[in-house]
Amino acid sequence: MSDRLFSQSTGMFIAETHTDAVTWHFSVDRFLVEGHTQFQQYQIVEMPTFGKTLFLDYKIQSSLLDEYVYHESMVQPAMTTHPNPKKVLVCGGGEGATLWQALQHNTVEHCDMVDLDEELVDMVKVHMKEWHHDCFDDPRANLVHKDARKWVEDHKGANYDVILSDLPGPIEGGPALYLYTKEYFQRVAEALSDDGVFVLQSGACNETYPYCFAAVHETLDSLKEQFPYVRGYYGLVTTFQMPWGFILASKKHDPLELTPELIAQRLAERGVTTNRYYTPRFHSAMFTLPEYMLRAIKQHGRILTDAEPFLWEA
């Protein structure tokens, strides 16, 4: 039995270490699916309160309790910031929920989803329909199993209106290590349209581990020529036991200039009626970072490069 998985008299638990100060124990009612792909282990379990939950390598990814909080935060601010998003790229997003969120906008004519792990996505298609709602069958969706960075590099001038980077954290030896660097962000800018919007999940947004967010923010902020507007924000993701950070980088459109009235108009015109977390009223609150994160950006921000990437040590 894995050292991440153990039994007690009260039942079965999965233990996940966040930092050397914190380990969470998740109570598990039963395992639904467990297996290996070429790249990672996966576990789908039933848990009290959380319901059906996905773990990768025994690290929690999303649960039915509030996957919508993470995925609406991942997608909706960027999609709404762009006035007419027609062509979209999803990097990663194996559960399919990021793709589904993007396709809620009826302006979208084409959406590429590039996820390296074909075996995982095939499993998700069968066992996690509550996340993706069979959106892989949408004629606007194009699922590709390739390296996300190479795809971006090969699509210079592709004129994506929105690029959504829903990728794992930059762990040493992991597939996403070089998807958080200045060089990658420059390639992203080249793949975007002249008024394109880019967003990526950027790790924990709390006092215990603000370092990834701070470094990514500083890196994007150094690319003023490509991205004049860099705006950090967060979602309150109970499944992660903490606020989770995202950073939006835009060539022309500032999300802070959107009024509740304009957001409501865009969502209504595009037929987006599924939002339960991201709303016109709540938009500006998401972009109001707490003071401790502003301090963290100043204290721990640094420019990430291929030569010196961020290594997640939590």
Residue, then its C-alpha position, 0 to 999 in steps of 0.5 A: m500500500s502506498d505511503r500516501l494511502f493508509s487505513q485507520s479504524t475509522g476507514m481509509f484516508i489519503a494523506e497529502t503533504h502541502t508543506d513541511a508544516v501541513t499534511w492533510h488527511f482526506s477521508v475516503d469512502r471508496f475507490l471508484v477507479e485507480g490506475h497508471t498512465q505513462f505519466q502519472q497515477y490516477q485515483i477517483v474516489e468517493m469522499p464525505t462532503f466532497g463527493k467524487t474526487l480526482f487525485l493524481d499521484y495521490k494529490i487532490q485535483s478537483s471534487l464535485l463539491d466545488e470544481y466549478v469554483y476552480h474552473e470558472s475562475m480558470v476560464q470565465p474572467a479571461m473569456t469575459t474580458h475579451p470582447n469577442p472570443k472566437k478562437v481559444l486554446v486550452c493547455g492541459g485541463g485533462e478533466g475537460a471542465t476547462l474546455w466545457q467552460a470555454l465552450q459555454h460562450n457561443t462566440v467560440e467557433h473553434c477551441d483546441m485542447v492540448d493535453l499530453d496524457e491521452e490515457l488520462v483523458d480517455m479515463v476522464k471521458v468515461h468516469m468524470k462526465e459531471w466535469h466535462h458534460d461530453c463537451f469533447d463531442d462538441p464540433r467546435a472542440n479539437l482534442v490533441h495529445k501533444d506537448a503544450r509548449k511545442w504546440v504553442e511554439d508551432h502556432k506562432g501567428a495562430n491568432y488565438d483570442v484566449i489561451l487558458s493554461d490549466l497545467p500542473g505545477p512546475i515540479e522538477g521532472g514534471p511535464a509543466l516545468y518549462l510552462y511557467t517561464k519568460e520564454y514560454f510566455q513570449r511564445v504565448a504572446e506570439a500565438l495570441s491575436d493582437d488583442g489576445v488574453f492569456v490566463l494560467q493557474s499559478g498555485a497557492c494564494n495564501e501565506t504558507y506557499p505564495y512563492c509560485f504565484a509571486a514568481v509567475h506574476e513578476t515574470l509576466d509583469s516583466l513582459k510589458e511590451q507583450f502584456p501591458y495588463v497583468r492582473g492577479y486574482y484568486g478563487l476560494v477553492t475548498t477542495f484545496q483547503m486554500p485560496w488558489g491563484f490565477i494570473l491574467a495577462s492581456k494585450k489590450h483589454d484590462p479586466l479591471e475596467l469591466t463594469p458589472e453591467l458590461i459583464a452581465q451583458r456579455l454573459a447574457e449575449r453569449g448564453v452563459t447561464t451556468n456560472r455559480y461562482y464567477t458573476p458580474r457582482f463578484h468579478s472585481a472582488m476576485f481581482t482584489l488581492p489581499e495585502y499579504m499577496l502584494r507583499a509576497i510579490k515584492q518579497h519573493g517575485r523573480i523572473l523565471t527563465d528556462a535556465e532558472p525555472f520555478l521548482w515547486e518544493a511544497 
